[in-house]
Amino acid sequence: MTIMSFSLKHAYRCASHLSKNLILTQPRLFRRRSVYWLSLVKLSSMSAHKPKVYVTRRIPESALRLLTSRYLVTQWDSDEPVPGAELMKNVPGIDALFCLLTDQITFEVLKAAGSSLKVLATMSVGYDHIDLEACKTLGIPIGYTPDVLTDATAELTVTLLLATSRRIVEGVTAAREGTWSTWKPMWMCGRTLLNSTVGIVGLGRIGFGVAKRLLPFGPTAILYSGHTPKDSAAEVGAIFVTFDELLQQSDFVIATCPMNSETVGLFNKAAFMKMKKTAIFINTSRGGVVNQDDLYEALKSGEIAGAGLDVTVPEPLPTDNKLFTLSNCVIVPHIGSATIDTRTNMAEITARNIIAVLEGETMPCPLKF
């Protein structure tokens, strides 16, 4: 059975144009390997009648099986993003596109796919990588993955806040580099959540999840800003204030807002100047809500005490970016949803969004746009 499995895998790779784009299905296994090659020929003719799905990255196996058991699936077999030219080459004639946040789904990509494209499903909550107007014009429904990453991202937000405020990265560096000497009363002291004021910009699902997780740390007040007050705020005792009031009063300012025309560059020089000099700024929303040049100056000059970022512009952030030179800036590589369970759930929801449309059923998680 081990030999048979290897032969099957090898046959697929030989039949995949010797590229990273693998054509995947689930044919019947035969006892004699020589018979399989005949099966592969038959499979190629049968596959013409199956809907075609293009997957732009390696994804969890359980999600891939949901698709390969039903459709002819071609996959970009890499953990790195599919190059634009490769994407354009593989989308013509597909029925469904499984994409990620790092894939730019432009009008040109959709046009290249042609009239056969019935559904676009992104393995993300964000959708600013998709040309929504083009999808609307072409009548292409979009599926996404709301809610599933709320808990993981809220956990990471709290983790990043604690790592920044308690100077964890600096402490690890000191221990490794041997600058840790005798105990000193004021060495490596950070900020505490106890009796503090926490400000959350955007009390949506993730913002609310952050507030719930911070309550046991004993903050005196949780403030939030946004368009309108939220009914759910009462559950965590959060108080609705203006954006400026939040900046001026908070010891911790946390950005969990969506990125749109109103929030692009929201955290700029003017915003940082309104914060306390002891304030810690955390961003797990989108890199574009922060003016990074202004953030650098605020951190370097002592306008604010520290910052923790899970998102940046661009991503990945070049290693020579000046933010990396600051000891009071903690940057992690967009890992808000990076738990095994969360990423698996995201992939499976994306697959089920595709299946629903191709089978003429209601999509479980449609994007309304």
Buried (B, 14 or more C-beta within 10 A) or exposed (E): EEEBEEBBEEBBEEBBEEEBBBBBBEBEBBEEBEEBEEBBEEBEEEBEEBBBBBBBBBBBEEBBBBBBEBBBBBBBBBEEBBEEEBBBEBBBEBBBBBBBBBBEBBEBBBBBBEEEBBBBBBBBBBBEBBBBEBBEEBEBBBBBBEEBBBBBBBBBBBBBBBBBBBBBBBBEEBEEEEEBEEEEEEEEEBBEBEEBBBBBBBBBBBBBBBBBBBBEBEBEBBBBBBEEBBEBBEEBEBBBBEBEBBBBBBBBBBBBBBBEEEBEEBBBBEBBEBBBEEBBBBBBBBBBBBBBEBBBBBBBEEBBBBBBBBBBEEEEBEEEBBBEEBEBBBBBEBBBBBBEEBBBBBBBBBBBBBBBBBEEEEBEBBBEE
